[in-house]
Amino acid sequence: MEDSGLLRVVNKNHPVGKSHKPTDLVSLGHEEYRMRSEAGDMMVAMLDACKAETGKRPVLVSGYRSYNRQNSTFNIRINKKLSQGYSYEDAYREVSWYSAP
């Protein structure tokens, strides 16, 4: 898939390629919190505005993940479900509800 800008639908029906990596990734304080530079600037402004208005700063959960990182994260979650007694099919269905393979 060609990189056509900041707005892109990415889901199970519209995946990005295994080698996709934006060229303008910036870190928002930690390697886990990387995003495109323009989006990162907007995110920092939004977090600062929230802090100024409420006195609280929202917590970032994750940002850009490479294909390999996402695949590893997904498989760790599958393995956790398997260790809890789920069948592979049930583990896959459960994990894929909230995480992309």
Backbone hydrogen bonds, N-H to C=O, Kabsch-Sander energy under -0.5 kcal/mol:
donor,donor_aa,acceptor,acceptor_aa,energy
4,S,2,E,-0.7
8,R,6,L,-0.6
10,V,8,R,-0.6
11,N,14,H,-0.8
20,H,17,G,-1.5
25,L,22,P,-0.5
26,V,35,M,-2.6
28,L,30,H,-0.6
28,L,33,Y,-2.6
33,Y,30,H,-1.9
34,R,32,E,-0.7
35,M,26,V,-1.9
37,S,24,D,-1.6
40,G,36,R,-3.0
41,D,37,S,-2.5
42,M,38,E,-1.8
43,M,39,A,-2.6
44,V,40,G,-2.5
45,A,41,D,-2.0
46,M,42,M,-2.4
47,L,43,M,-2.8
48,D,44,V,-2.6
49,A,45,A,-2.3
50,C,46,M,-2.3
51,K,47,L,-2.2
52,A,48,D,-2.5
53,E,49,A,-2.3
54,T,50,C,-2.9
55,G,50,C,-0.6
55,G,51,K,-2.0
56,K,50,C,-0.6
63,G,32,E,-1.3
64,Y,34,R,-3.5
67,Y,18,K,-0.5
70,Q,66,S,-2.7
71,N,67,Y,-2.8
72,S,68,N,-2.3
73,T,69,R,-2.6
74,F,70,Q,-2.7
75,N,71,N,-2.4
76,I,72,S,-2.3
77,R,73,T,-2.0
78,I,74,F,-2.2
79,N,75,N,-2.7
80,K,76,I,-2.0
81,K,77,R,-1.8
82,L,78,I,-2.5
83,S,79,N,-2.2
84,Q,80,K,-0.8
84,Q,81,K,-0.8
85,G,82,L,-1.7
86,Y,81,K,-2.1
91,A,87,S,-2.8
92,Y,88,Y,-3.0
93,R,89,E,-2.4
94,E,90,D,-2.6
95,V,91,A,-2.9
96,S,92,Y,-2.7
97,W,93,R,-0.5
97,W,94,E,-0.8
98,Y,95,V,-1.5
99,S,95,V,-1.8
